[in-house]
Amino acid sequence: MQNKSLLLLIAIFIFGCGQVFASGFAIIEQSVSGLGTAFSGGAASADDPSTVFFNPAGMMLLEGQQATAGVHYIMPSVKFKTEKAESTMLPDGSGGYMTIPLGSDNGGQAGITKIVPNLYYSNRVSDKLAFGLGINAPFGLSTEYDKTWVGRYHAVESEVVTININPSVAFQVTEKLSIGAGFNAQYMEATLSSMVDGGLVGVKAGAAITPSQTANDVYVKNNADDWGYGYNLGLIYAFTPKNRLGLHYRSEIKHKLEGDVKVDVPASLYTTTFTHPLYGDIPLASLFSNQDINGTIILPATASVSYFHQLTDKLAVMADVTWTEWSSFDKLTINFEGAGIAGNSSTTTTEKWDDTWRYSIGATFQASDDLLLRIGTAYDETPISDKYRTPRIPGEDRIWLSLGAGYKVLDHLMVDVAYTHLFVKDSKMEKSASDPEDASRGTVVGEFENAVDIASIQLTYTF
């Protein structure tokens, strides 16, 4: 990973993306014109070249050559309130168990404001054929908590960055039917960190040390990346010039991530020893080392059905239903390729996400020859149940409320703006040390208070 090209490094910087509370960690913010209607037009509207992402068949509805550049300023708020936080249960010497409190730090503001841009180009070369290109970030996540917070053994920093390069083609089959297809080359980089209870590791090894103390915690940071590949297919059928139906499918993409883990071991673990059966007394710090890692993640397939109806010369309405196959995200396992961490050759977090549905409706109003107004709302399901929710992705069901406008500032230049507020249900976290998977991470029960605001601007130029 140290030998990435300069171009790729620049791209990763440009496409940094935040936790935006779309379904799971999907980023639906791929169009400012679409955001204004809460993406209710989806696969049927084809307002500008961003249709390359939502339905490449829509390029047949665009004239000539067009280029679109959009920027979304995403402002999430994630605040945790603890109900219960205790370390792993340990034998107390009399047949019972003892617990140790994990402190009172709730982690601070874990939501991180980010800028998410996207770029699109379309070229209708004839009445039958069009080409296009999209560059965007379809998945992303960014949360970060204090290193001393009560859930530190579950998560500290979580960041996922994707860059998707999507060349596409569209063909007019009949007067009413157009079809489109795209190829997706997707780069993914994931950074996941947490604290490890070095004191607990020491107690289990027979060392004289106190567990669940921040002074004995080891900071473990995993970083890995990969290129994956997929495709997307779409069609638009125009029943009349004012009524059309759009269908779109985007395939899953499998990433086989490879990278490394780096550890920051406190001084106390270098001075505290335990008796190893082969090597005698050795420091606890020897159980933690930098090494290579690997893991696999499958980013989900999606399918959308959208309808567009031009009610009058000025008013249009639209609706969309989108399904996301989040059940492909079953477990997150990191395999250590060296000596392991604290005697473990891997670490696993069970996700068991569910498939989700997103429903949206919206409208546009042509207020003048140059000004188009937009409004929309959506209901977006979460794939995460309370039992499997982690602080890395604390989302819940949410309702979108969106407003937008497009203004033609020049004959060939359109400026679009949009603002959205997401009303997100408070989400619960119910992790228990009685679960073998979380025995070393501790019991953490509480509630997240979530909200998101999005402000966006986009320029579209017609050649």
N, C-alpha and C positions, 0 to 999 in steps of 0.2 A: 504493500500500500504506500510505502514511502516513495515509490517511483512513478506515481501518477503524473500524467502530462500536465503542463501548465494550463492547457485548455480545460481539462477536466477539473482542476482545482478552482478555476474561475467559475465554471458552471456550478460547482457545488456551493460556492459562496453566493452566487446569484440566486440559486433556488433553495436557500434555507427556508424551511417551512415550519409553522407552529402547530400546536395542538388546536384544531379548529372546531372540534366537536361535530364534524359530520359523522356519519355512521362509523363507529369504531375509530380508526385513524385515517379514513379516506378524506381526501380534500376535493369537494365538489366545486369549489370556487375556481372554475376554469374560464369564466366569462363574466365581464361586468354587466353587459346587456342582459345576460341570463340571470345574474344575481338580482337585478331589479324586479324580476317576477318570481323570485325564489326558485328559479330553474324549472318553472312549470311548463315552459315551452320545450325544454329538453331536446328530444329527438325529432321534433316537428317544426320548430320555429325558424331555424337557419337565418338568424338576423345578420350574421357576419362570419368571418372565417373561423371563429371558435366552434362552429359546427363540426370542424374536423374532429374535435374531441367527443361531442355529444351524438353526432351522426354524420359520417362523411358523405352520405347520400345528399345531404343538404347543400353541398357545394354546387349542385345543379340549379339551385335557386338563386345563386349569387351571379352578379354580372362582372365580366372582365377579370382583372387581377385585383385582389384586395389583401391588405396586411393589417393585422390587429396586434396591438401591444397593450396588455393590461397589468395593473398592479393592485393587489389586495392588501390592505393594512388590517391585520387580524389581532384583536385585543381580547384574549381570554382572561377570565378570572377563575382561579381554583383555590378555595380555602377549606381546610380540613378542621373539624372539631372532634376531639377525642372523647369517646365514652369509656373506653377501657384499653389500656396498653400495658402488657406485662411480658416479661421475658419467658423463655422456654421453661416449662415445669421441670424441676430437678428433684431427685430424691432428697428428703430432709434427714435421713438416717434412722427414722422411726417408722418406716413403712408408708409415710405420706409424701407430699410434695410441697415444695416452697416456690414462690414466684417473686420476681424482682421487678419493681416498676421501671418503665422505660423512659420516665421523665414527663415533662409537661409541654415540650416544644411541639406545636402543631404543624410545623414545617414552613410557615410563612406563605407568601403569595407564590404558588407553584406555577401559575400560568405565565407564559412568556410571550410578549408581543413580538410578532414577526411580520415580514413582508413576503408575500407570495406572488411572483409575477408569472405571466404566461404569454407566449408568442404564437401567432398563427399566420399562415399565408395560404391563399387559394387562387387558382387560375382556371377559369372556365375557357378551355382552349377551343371548344366548338359547342354546337347545340347538343352533342352526344357525350362529351367527355370533359372531365375536370380533374385537376391534380391539386394536392394540398400538403401542408406540413404543419404539425403542431409540436411545440416544445413546452412542456409543463411539468408540474409536480403533483401527480394524482394521489399520493399518500404522504403523510407526514405527521410528526408528533414531536412536541417539545414541552416537557415539564421538569421542574427542578425544585427540590426541597432542601431545607437545611440539613447538614450532615449530622446534626444532633437530634433530629426530630424523632417522634415516637415510632414512626414507620421506617426508620433508616435501614433496617435489615431487609425490608421489602423493596425499597427503591430510594435513590437519591436523584440522579439525573437520568432522563430518558429522552433520546433524540433519534428520530428517523427522518432521513432525507431521501427523496427520490427525484430522479430526473427522467422524464419519459420523452423519447423522440419518436414521433408518430407520422411518417409519410403515408399519404392516403390517395385513393383514386375513386372517382364516382362516374357512373355511366347512366345515361337516360335510356331505359329499356323501351318504354312506350311513352305516349304523351302524358300519361298519368303516373307512371312508375319509374322511380330512380333508385339505384342501388349504390352502395359504397363499401369500401373495405380499406383497412389500414394495417400496417405492421408496426409493432411497438418494441423498441429497444429501450430497456429500462435499467437505469443504474440505481442501486440502493446502498445506502450507508447507515448503519445502526450503531448508536452508542448507548450502552446501558450500564449504569453504575449503582452500587449499593454499598452499605457498610456490612462487614461480617463481624459477628460477635467473637472477637479474639479471646476474650475471657472465658466464654462458654467452651470454645474449642480447647482451651487450656485445662479447664475443669474436667472435661471428658477424657483428656489425655493423662490426668492425674497430677497436673501442675498446681501449685499453690497460687491461685490468682482469682480475682473476683469477676464473675460474668456480668454482662450487660452494663458495663461502664464505658462511657464514651472515650475515656483515656486508653482503653484497650481495644478499641474498634479498628479494624483494618478496612481501608478504602479500596474497593475492587472496581476497576473500570474496564469494561469489555468494548472493543471497537472492531467492526467487521464490515465488509462490503462485497458486492457482487453485481454482475450484469445478468439480467433475465430477459426473456423474450415472449411476446404474445401477439394477439391480433384483435381487431374489432371489425364488426360487420353491421351494416345498417340498410334500411330501405325507407323511402317515403312514398306514400300513395296519396295522390290528390283526387279526392272524389269529385270536387269541383275546384275552380280557381280560388275559392274562398275557404275550402275545407280540406284538411289533409291529416293523415295519420302517419306517425313515425315510429319505427321499431329499431332498437339498437342493442347490440350485445358486445360486451368487452370481456375477453377471456381472462382466466386467472394467469398469474405469472409466478413461477417458482424461483426462489432465490436460494442458492447454496452459498451462504455467507462464510467467508474466511477472514481471519484477522488475528488480533492478539488481546491478551488481558494484561493489564498493568496493576500492580498493587502498591499501596502506600502503607507500610507497616509501622506502628508506633514503637517508640524506644522500649516500652515496657515488655514487649514480646521478644526483644533481643536479650534482655536481662533475666527473663523468666525461663526456666528449663523444665523439661519433662524427660522421663526415662523411656528411651526407644528400645524395643526388644533386641535390635541388632547393633545399634550405634551408641547405646548408653545415654548419658545426659546430653541433650541438645536443646538449643533455644526454640521456643515456640515459633519464632519468625521463620524457621526453616520450613514450616508447613505452608508458607505463602511465597509464591514466586511468579515472575513474569513468564508468560508462555504463549504459544499459539492456541487459537480456538477455532471452532467451526460450528455451524448450525444451519438449519433449514427453515424457511418461512414461505408460506404460499399466500400471496396477495389475491384477494377474492375476485371471482367473476361477477359481472353486473349485467342486468337486462332491464331495458326501459321501454315503456309504451307511452307515447305522447300524442296529444290531439290539439290541433290549432284550428280556430274558426274566426274568420273575419266577419263580425256581426254587421258592422256598417263601414262606411268609408273611413271613419275615424276610430272605431272601437273594435278591438280584437280580444278574444278570450282563449285561454289555453289551460291544459291540465296534463299532469304526468304522474305515472306510477313507476317506481324503480325498485328492483329487487337486488340485494347484495348477498352473495354466498359466503357470509362470514363464518359458517360452520367449518370452512377449510382451515380456520385458525384454531386448532385444537390444543396444542401444547407449544410452549416456547422452551426449547432445550439448548443449552450451551455446552458443548463438549470441550474439555481441556485436553490438549495434545501433549502436555508435559507431565509433571509430577502431580498435577491436580491442585485444587485449592482446599486447604484444611482436610486433606485426605479424600476428597471427593473427585471423581473423574469427570463429573458433569453436574449441572444444576438445571432443574426443571421447574417451570411454572405452568400449571394446568390452566388453560384459558376456557375451553369448552364454550366458545361463542355460538350464538344462534344466527341463522339467516335473518335478514331484516327487510322491511318495506319502508319506502318513503313516498308520501302522497303530497302533491302540491297543485295549487290552482293560482292563476294570475290573469292579469289583463294589461293591455296597452291602450293608450289614448293619444291620437295625433292632435295635439293642441293647436299646432300651426304647421305651416309647410316645413319649418325647420326644427320644431320641438316635439319630441315624443315622450310621453310620461308612462311610467311603469309602476305596477304594484303586484305583490304576490304574498302568499303564505304557504307554509308546508308543515307537515307533521313527520318527524324523522325518528324512527325507532332506534333504540340502542341494542347492540347484540350481546350485552354483558349482563349477567345476573348478579345479584348481590353477593352470592357465595364465591363467585370467581372474579369479582372486581378487585383490581390492584391499583395502587396509587399512580402507576405509570399511565393508565388511561382511565380516568375516573368518570367518564361520560354517562349520561342517562338520556331518556327520551327527551325530545326538545321540539319546540314550536318556533318556526321562523316567521318573522315579519319583515318584509322587504319593500323598499321604495327606490325608484331609480328614474333617470331621465337621459335622453339622448338629444344632442343638439348639433345640427349641421353648421359648423362655423365657416366652412368653405364648400364649394361645390364638390370637392373630392375628399373632404375631411370631416369626420363625425367624432364628437367627444361624448362618451358615456360616463355617467357617474351613478353610484348606487350606495345605499346604506342598509344594513341588516342588523337586527337584534335577535339573538337566540335566547328564548326563555327555556332554560334547562332545569329539569327537575333536580332537586337535591338527591345525591346518590349515596348509597350506603356501602361501607366496606366492612366485611365480617370475616377477618382472618383469625384463625385459631391455632395455637401451638399444639393442640391435640391432634391436628392433622399432621401426619408424618412429613409431608412436603414442607410444612411451615414450622416444624419443631425448632429449628435453629433461627427462625425469623421472628418468632414471638406472636403473641395474641395482640391484634390491633383491631378495635371496633370503633367505628365513628361514622361521620357523615361529611360529605363534600358539598359545599355551596358553590355552584357553577353558574357562569354566564359568559356570553360572548358578544362582542360588537365587531362589525366589519364595515370598513369604509373603502371604496374602490373607485378607480378611474381608469379609463381605457380610451385609446385613440385608434380609429380605423381609417385607413387611407385607401381610396380607390384609384387605381392607375388608369 
